[in-house]
């Protein structure tokens, strides 16, 4: 497994990137290029910097009030192995995992067949916010997402049912 991840940066305490107090990691690299993306500086796969996964975990350990980690970007699915390496260790600490992606749940189920790291990452993900940001569907009243086509998916329920199950609390 990878011991580094390419990131644009982190926010050590966030209350807008998922439920509770979160450690948000903004991965570097995204090919979706959604018009009016809030993080276009994360698109360049050569941008950002390599960061040790242990460094992120150590920073998380400094705050006992954290509920979990949020992987955003960019798109963490372009670094599925590194994202899994980090998130699986976060789960071992008893914290939860939120993943933002421009892919839909259904697209990810197809991609899992080609990339086992995506399947592993989805296996440790508690909440998935899926879908590309669509500026014509922008809605600032939505929780944890910017456009109405994006969904907040309960991955634990989805794994049990074998289909995307919307999170009861956040949709």
C-alpha positions as CSV (number, residue, x, y, z in Angstrom):
1,X,0.0,0.0,0.0
2,X,1.0,3.6,-0.6
3,X,2.6,5.5,2.2
4,X,2.2,9.0,0.6
5,X,-0.7,10.8,-1.0
6,X,-0.6,13.8,-3.3
7,X,-2.7,16.6,-1.8
8,X,-3.5,20.3,-2.3
9,X,-3.9,20.8,1.4
10,X,-5.8,19.9,4.6
11,X,-8.3,21.6,6.9
12,X,-7.6,20.3,10.4
13,X,-11.1,21.2,11.7
14,X,-14.1,21.4,9.4
15,X,-17.8,21.3,10.1
16,X,-18.9,21.8,6.5
17,X,-17.3,18.7,4.8
18,X,-19.4,16.0,6.5
19,X,-21.1,15.3,9.8
20,X,-19.4,16.3,13.1
21,X,-15.9,17.7,13.4
22,X,-13.8,16.5,10.4
23,X,-10.2,16.4,9.3
24,X,-10.5,17.3,5.5
25,X,-7.9,16.2,3.0
26,X,-8.0,17.8,-0.4
27,X,-6.4,15.4,-2.9
28,X,-4.6,16.7,-5.9
29,X,-5.8,15.7,-9.4
30,X,-9.2,15.7,-11.1
31,X,-10.3,15.2,-14.7
32,X,-13.9,16.0,-14.2
33,X,-13.3,19.8,-14.6
34,X,-16.8,20.8,-13.4
35,X,-17.6,24.4,-14.5
36,X,-17.4,26.7,-11.6
37,X,-15.7,24.1,-9.4
38,X,-14.9,25.5,-5.9
39,X,-11.4,23.9,-6.1
40,X,-10.1,24.2,-9.6
41,X,-6.5,24.5,-8.3
42,X,-6.8,20.8,-7.4
43,X,-7.3,19.7,-11.0
44,X,-3.6,19.5,-12.0
45,X,-2.3,16.0,-11.3
46,X,1.2,17.5,-11.1
47,X,0.2,20.2,-8.6
48,X,0.1,20.1,-4.9
49,X,2.6,18.1,-2.9
50,X,3.3,14.6,-1.7
51,X,2.4,14.1,2.0
52,X,3.1,11.1,4.2
53,X,0.0,9.2,5.3
54,X,1.6,8.9,8.8
55,X,2.0,12.7,8.9
56,X,-1.8,13.1,8.3
57,X,-2.6,10.4,10.9
58,X,-0.3,12.1,13.4
59,X,-2.0,15.5,12.8
60,X,-5.4,13.8,13.3
61,X,-4.2,12.2,16.6
62,X,-3.6,15.8,17.9
63,X,-7.3,16.4,18.1
64,X,-9.3,13.9,20.2
65,X,-12.6,15.6,19.2
66,X,-12.5,14.6,15.6
67,X,-15.4,12.4,14.3
68,X,-13.5,11.4,11.2
69,X,-11.8,12.2,7.9
70,X,-13.3,13.7,4.8
71,X,-11.5,12.9,1.5
72,X,-12.3,15.6,-1.1
73,X,-10.3,17.2,-3.9
74,X,-9.7,17.1,-6.6
75,X,-11.1,13.6,-6.6
76,X,-9.7,11.1,-4.2
77,X,-10.8,8.2,-6.5
78,X,-7.9,9.1,-8.8
79,X,-5.6,8.1,-5.9
80,X,-7.7,5.2,-4.7
81,X,-4.8,3.2,-3.4
82,X,-3.4,6.1,-1.4
83,X,-6.8,7.1,-0.2
84,X,-7.6,3.6,0.9
85,X,-4.2,3.4,2.8
86,X,-5.1,6.5,4.7
87,X,-8.8,5.8,5.3
88,X,-8.3,2.2,6.4
89,X,-6.0,3.4,9.1
90,X,-8.5,6.1,10.1
91,X,-11.2,3.4,10.4
92,X,-8.8,1.4,12.7
93,X,-8.8,4.4,15.0
94,X,-12.6,4.1,15.3
95,X,-13.3,7.2,13.2
96,X,-15.6,7.5,10.2
97,X,-14.9,8.2,6.5
98,X,-16.6,10.6,4.1
99,X,-15.6,10.6,0.5
100,X,-16.5,13.2,-2.1
101,X,-16.3,12.2,-5.8
102,X,-17.4,13.4,-9.2
103,X,-18.3,9.8,-10.1
104,X,-21.7,8.5,-9.4
105,X,-22.2,5.5,-7.2
106,X,-23.2,3.5,-10.2
107,X,-20.1,4.5,-12.1
108,X,-18.0,3.5,-9.1
109,X,-19.6,0.1,-9.0
110,X,-18.4,-0.4,-12.6
111,X,-14.9,1.1,-11.9
112,X,-14.5,-1.3,-8.9
113,X,-14.4,-4.2,-11.4
114,X,-11.3,-2.7,-13.0
115,X,-9.6,-1.2,-9.9
116,X,-9.6,-3.2,-6.7
117,X,-8.4,-0.1,-4.8
118,X,-11.7,1.6,-5.5
119,X,-13.6,-1.4,-4.2
120,X,-11.4,-1.3,-1.0
121,X,-11.9,2.4,-0.5
122,X,-15.6,2.1,-0.9
123,X,-15.5,-0.8,1.6
124,X,-14.2,1.6,4.4
125,X,-16.4,4.6,3.3
126,X,-19.3,5.5,5.6
127,X,-20.7,8.3,3.6
128,X,-20.2,9.0,-0.2
129,X,-21.1,12.3,-1.7
130,X,-21.3,11.4,-5.4
131,X,-21.8,13.2,-8.7
132,X,-20.2,16.1,-10.5
133,X,-21.0,19.6,-9.5
134,X,-23.5,21.0,-12.0
135,X,-23.7,24.8,-11.9
136,X,-27.2,24.9,-13.3
137,X,-28.4,22.7,-10.4
138,X,-26.6,24.8,-7.8
139,X,-28.5,24.8,-4.5
140,X,-26.9,26.4,-1.4
141,X,-29.6,24.9,0.9
142,X,-28.2,21.4,0.5
143,X,-26.2,19.8,3.2
144,X,-22.6,18.8,2.2
145,X,-23.1,19.4,-1.5
146,X,-23.4,22.1,-4.0
147,X,-25.8,20.9,-6.7
148,X,-29.1,19.0,-6.5
149,X,-27.8,16.1,-8.7
150,X,-25.3,15.2,-6.0
151,X,-26.3,12.6,-3.4
152,X,-25.3,11.8,0.1
153,X,-25.2,8.0,0.2
154,X,-25.1,5.8,3.2
155,X,-22.5,3.3,2.2
156,X,-23.1,0.9,5.1
157,X,-26.7,0.5,4.0
158,X,-25.7,0.5,0.3
159,X,-23.3,-2.4,0.8
160,X,-26.1,-4.4,2.5
161,X,-28.7,-3.7,-0.1
162,X,-26.4,-3.8,-3.2
163,X,-27.6,-0.4,-4.4
164,X,-27.3,3.3,-3.6
165,X,-29.2,4.0,-0.4
166,X,-29.6,7.7,0.3
167,X,-28.6,8.8,3.8
168,X,-31.8,9.4,5.7
169,X,-30.5,12.4,7.7
170,X,-28.7,14.4,4.9
171,X,-31.0,14.1,1.8
